Amino acid sequence: MSESSRPTSRPAPRQFPAGPAKRADMVTIADVARHAGVAVSTVSYVLSGKRAISASTRERVLASVRSLGYHPNAGARALASKRANVIALVLPLRSGMHLPVLMQFATAVVTTARQFDHDVLLMTADEGPTGLRRIAASAMVDGIVLMDVEMHDARVPLLRDLERPSVLIGFPADPAGLTCVDLDFYRAGQACVEHLAGLGHRRIALLGAPAVVYDRDTGFAHRTRAGFAETAHRHGIEATAQPCEENLDAVARELAGLLDRQPDLSALVVHNEAAVGQVLAALPALGRRVPDDMSVVAICPDEVAERASPALTSVLIPAEEVGRQAVSLLMRKLEDEPVPEGTLLPPRLTVRASTAPAPQVLHS
């Protein structure tokens, strides 16, 4: 056999020891594609859902995603979609605001946003229109949820002009051109009075938010007071409405003054979550038993009402539902879907142990 016809032997490929597996945060979409034996574009379509992929291929890609611990890069997603996948929650921390209830709203916004694959940037500085303009001019957020809305809020004219979509938790005096959602606080005040009127109470009082909340012209406080006062007038009930601070000494002074001026006062509506416990603590010291001598209705979260002693008849503040709806509305706006300008959630009054027929009805 000639040298030229003799078969040549090729050297075997060199074997290298397997290197350490990539860290999950270093795995790329190309790694997933190689692992699954598909094109990079196929992996992208499986993860985005933008194109139909066969069930077997989809499962193979997802198995590779799980095996490699791949997490799509948020920055890459944002570049591809021209979105930040972040929304801003503008929640200025001001005096007179009850932090536990505010955090219920914030938690609802955050958890709902995650269901839409969005994170939340919490803005707590009281910057007014300047802060909104700054965040909207950046590429940091896709949209804005705004809380603590005032009747004549200085931020509202800017919201109407911003390119970034927004949703307000609360209603200004003029909500035209905005998207707003909240409990119907007018009807909440109305429901409290109608419940007490049905029990025969003829002289009642509203202990509202701290004075600073009214001074800021905060929408929910004004609407509750309006619903309370106008419904009492329709029923021919003598009604007083006044702000109430949150500490025990201030609450005791307010109640003592009320009872001095109106000794036949038989029912209270409390729209101040931080003061509810103080009211129940102060009344016995003033010679008023709940509900025998004084009925009490609160506008507050259910857990506040249920923990009280006695358990409070109350109108629920539906923080979870309001937060969920606010984010859902914002997501619809981001997809250019039509949304209602205003969403008012109807109040739900639950009767518990703190209300009873008025004393004069019992003794007549």
N, C-alpha and C positions, 0 to 999 in steps of 0.2 A: 504494500500500500504506500502510495507516494505521500510525501510530507503534506502536500496540499490537500489530499483527500482525507487525511486523518482527522477524525472529529476533534473539535476544540472543546476544551473544558473551561466553562466560565466560573470564575471564583464565586463562591456562595456569598450572598449579601452579608455584610457585617451585622452582627447582633449587638444591640446596645441594651443595657438594663433599662427597664421602664422607669421613667422619671416620676417624681411625685405628682399626684393628681393636682390639677389646677384648683386654686381656691375658688369658691362659688362666685365671689365678686369679680373674678377675672375671666370667667367663662363667657364666651361671646356667642352671638347667634350663629356664626360660622362653625363653631365647635358643635353646637347642637345639630346643625345641618349634616356635618360629617358623621356624627354619631348615629343619626337616624337614616343616613343614606339618601338624603333628599336635597333639593336646592335651598339656598338661603331664603329665596322668595317664598317657598312653601312654608318654611318655619314662620316667616312673617305673617302669612295669611292665616295660619292656624292660630297664632297668638292674637291677631287683631280681629279675626272674624270677618274680614272684609271680602273674602271669597270662599265659596264652598269647596271644601276639601273632603275626599273620601274618608269614611269612618276609620278604615284600617291605617291610612297614612296619618290621619290626625292622632290616633292613639299611639302610633310609633313615635311621632314628634313629641307628644306630651310625656311619653315614657322616657325619652332622652332628656327632656327638660327636668324631669324629676331626678333622673339618675345623676345628671351633672350638677344639679342644684342651681340651674340658670334662673336669673331674675332680670327681666328686661330693664335696661338702663333708663331711668326717668328722664335724663337729659336728652337721650336719643329719641325717646317717644315724643317729647315735647317738640324737638326739631321737626320730626316727621309730621306731626299733627298741627304744628304752629300753635300749640297750647302748652301752658305751664303745668296743667293738671293740679292747680292750686287755686283755692278761692280764699278771699279775705273775709274774716269775720270782724267787723268794726264794732267793738264793745268797749267804749270809754268807761273807765272805772271812776265814777263820780260819787260824791257824798249822797247819802240817802238811798243808795242802791243796795239791795239785799243779796249779798254774794252767793249764798247757797242756791237761790232760785236762778240767778244769772248763769251759774255753772250748769244747771239743768238744761237751759237753752243751749249753751255752748257745747255741752256733751252731745246733745241731739244733733247739732249741726255737724260736729266732727264725725260721729258714727254714720250719719247718713251720707256725708261726703265720701267716706271710705267705700261705701257701697257703689259709688259712681267712679271709683278709682281716683279720687281727688284728695289731696291733703288740705289742711286749713292753716292759714296764716292769721294768728290772733293779734289784732291791733287794739291795745288798751289805752294808748295815750289819747288825751282829749285834744286833738289837733284840728277839729272842725274841717272846713273845706280844704285847708292846706294839706292835711294828711290824705284825704281822698284823692286830691289832684296828684300827689306824689305817687301813691300806689297805683293809680290808674295809668299814669304816664310810663311806668316801668313795664317790663315783661314778666313780672313776678307772679301775677294772678290773672285768671281768666274772667273772674266776676267777683261781685261784692255782696255780702249780706250785712245789713246795717241794723244795729239795735239802739234802744233808748232814744226813740224818735220823739222830737218835740213838735208841738202844734205848728210853730212857725220856724221850723228847723233851717238853720243857715246852710246846711249841706244839701238840701233838697233841690234848689235850682241847678247846682252843679251835677247832681245825679241825672237830671233830665238830659244834660248835654254830653255826658261821658260816653265814649265808645264802648267801654266795658259794661256789660249788663249788670243789673243790681236788683236786689230784693230787700224790702224793708220789713223788719219785724216791728210792726207798729204803723200807725197812720198819722200823717200830718194833717193840718186843717184842710189843705187842698191836695188830695192824692192824685190829681189828674196827671196822666203821663208816667205814672210810677207803677210798680208792682209791689203790693203790700199784703201782709198776712198777719193776723193776730186773733186773739180771743176778742169777741164782741163785748168789750168792757161796758158799753152803755147798757146792753141787755143783761150783763152780769149784775150791775147795780139794780136794774129793774127786777131781776129774779129774786134778789135778796129782799127787797121791799115787798114784793107780792107775797112771798112766803110769810113774812111777818104780818102783813095785812090780813092774810087768811087765818092767822092765829089771834086776831083781834087787837093787835098792838096799835095804839093811837098816837104815841109820842116816841120817836126813835132818833138815833144819832148815828152818823158815819164818822168813824175814826179812820182817817185816810193816811196817805204816805207822809213822811216828814215834810216840813214846810219848804225845804229847798227843792223838792221834787216839783211842787206846784210853782215855785218861783221860776224854775227852768221851763215851765209851760209844757211839761211832759204829757204826751197825748193820753196814755192809758189812765192816768190819775184824773185828768179832767173829764174823760168820758164816763168813768165810773161815777164820779160825783154828779154829773149831769143826769145819768140814768137813775140814780138814787133820788135826787131832788125832784125831778119831773114826775116820776112814778108816785112818790109820796104825795105830791100836790094833786095828782089825779084821784088818789084814794082819799083825799081829805085828811091826811095824816100830818101831824106837826113833826117836822124833820129839821135837824141841825146837822151840818157837815163841817168838819174842821180837820186840819192836819194833826198828826200825832207823831211825836218823837219816839225813839225806840227803847230808851232805858226805863227801868222800873220807876224811878223817882218822877220822871217827866210824865209817864203814863198815869201814875197815881194822882199827880196834880191835875192833869186834864180831866180825869174821871171825877175827882172831887169837885172841881169847878162845874162840870156838867150837872152833877147831882144837886149841887147847891142852887143852881139856876133853874133846874127842871127836876124837882123831887119825884115827879110821877113818870120820869123816863123809864121805859120798860124793856127796851131792846137796843142792841148795838149791832152795827155792821162794821167789821174791821177789815180794812183793805191795807194791811201793813203786816207782812209775814213776820218781821222781826219783833213786832209789838204784841202779837197774839198771845203768847205765853205770859207777857207782863200784864195784859188786861185781865186774864183769868186769875192771876196771882193777886192783883190789886182789888178786885171787886169784893171778895169776902172781907177784907180789912175795912171796906167802906159799908159793910152791912148788907151786901147784895149777894144772894146765892144764885148760882147758875144751874138750871134755868128757872128756879122757882120765882125769884124776884127780878131776874134780868136774863132775857134771851140774848144769845150771841150768835151771829152768823159771820163767817170769815170768807174772804176771797183769797185762796191760798192753795198750794199743792196738797194732794190728798194725804201725803205722809205727815204733814204738819197738823192737819185736822184730826187724823186718826191717833196721833201720839198725845194729843191734848187731853186734859182731864177736867171736865167731861169731854168726850169726843165731840168735835165741833161740826155742826151743820155748816156746809161750805159749798161754794162754787169753785170748781177745780180750775187752777191755772194750768193749762195743758202744754207745758213747756216742751215735752217730747214731740207732740204732734205739730206744734207751731214750728219747731226747728226742722222737723222732717219735711214739712210742706215748703218751708222757705228754700231749702236746698233743692228739692224736687222742681220747684218753679224756676230756680236759677239754671238748673241743668236743661230744662226745656227751652229757656231763652238762649242758652248757648248753642242749641241745635236749631235755632230759628223757628221753634214751634210757637204757636199762639198760646198766650196765657191770660187768665183774667187779671184785670187791674187790681181788684180787691178781693181778698178772701177773708171773711169773718167767720170764725168758728163759733157755733152756738154754745152758750153757757150750759153747764150741767150742774144742777144743785142736788146735793145729797143730804138728806135729813139724818141727823144723828142726835146726840143726847143733849145738845146745848140750847135747843129751842123748845118752847112750850107755850100754851095759851097765855095771853096777858093776864097778870094778876087780877085786874078788875073784871075780866071775863070769868075767871075761876070763882070769884067771890060774889058775882052778881046773882 
